Amino acid sequence: MIKSFYHFLMKYRHPAPKDAISAFANHAYLDHSFPKVSEDYHELSSYLELSGHYLESMSVFDEAWQQYLISESKI
């Protein structure tokens, strides 16, 4: 079974984030509206563009998305 992007991202949570993806994971964890079951790039990117004020740049999401695709063997 394929993990949702949120589930994948949670492995990067860290009490003292050392990089932008860890900071993203921490903020997504606290975002109760984050689409937690989505595996869809467009749904997630649209959500983050409208509501992801905590994301310093969409390139952080794109980098995390690439890691997600690799880990889930979707590419």
C-alpha positions in Angstrom: 0.0 0.0 0.0 1.3 3.4 -0.9 1.7 5.9 1.9 0.1 9.3 1.7 2.5 12.2 1.2 1.7 13.4 4.7 2.6 10.0 6.2 5.9 10.1 4.3 6.6 13.7 5.4 6.2 12.9 9.0 9.4 10.9 9.1 11.2 14.2 8.7 9.7 15.8 11.8 12.4 16.9 14.2 12.3 18.9 17.4 15.1 21.1 16.2 14.7 21.1 12.4 18.0 21.1 10.6 16.7 21.8 7.1 13.7 23.2 5.2 12.0 19.8 4.8 12.1 19.2 8.5 10.6 22.6 9.2 7.9 21.9 6.6 7.2 18.5 8.3 6.8 20.2 11.7 4.5 22.8 10.3 2.4 20.3 8.3 2.0 18.3 11.5 0.5 21.3 13.3 -1.7 22.2 10.3 -5.0 20.4 11.1 -6.3 21.2 7.6 -3.4 19.6 5.7 -4.7 16.9 3.2 -3.4 14.0 5.2 -4.6 11.2 2.9 -3.6 12.7 -0.4 -1.2 11.2 -2.8 -2.0 13.8 -5.5 0.6 16.5 -6.4 -1.9 19.0 -7.7 -4.2 18.7 -4.7 -1.3 19.2 -2.3 0.4 22.0 -4.2 -2.9 23.9 -4.6 -3.5 23.5 -0.9 0.0 24.7 0.0 -0.2 27.7 -2.4 -3.4 28.8 -0.8 -2.9 27.8 2.9 0.8 26.9 3.3 1.8 30.3 4.7 4.5 28.4 6.8 6.3 27.1 3.6 9.2 29.4 2.8 9.1 28.3 -0.8 7.2 25.9 -3.0 10.6 24.5 -4.0 10.7 22.9 -0.5 7.5 21.0 -1.3 8.8 20.1 -4.8 12.0 18.6 -3.2 10.0 16.7 -0.6 7.7 15.5 -3.4 10.6 14.1 -5.4 11.8 12.2 -2.3 8.3 10.9 -1.8 8.2 9.6 -5.4 11.5 7.9 -5.0 10.6 6.3 -1.6 7.3 5.1 -3.0 8.8 4.0 -6.3 6.4 6.1 -8.3 9.0 7.2 -10.8 
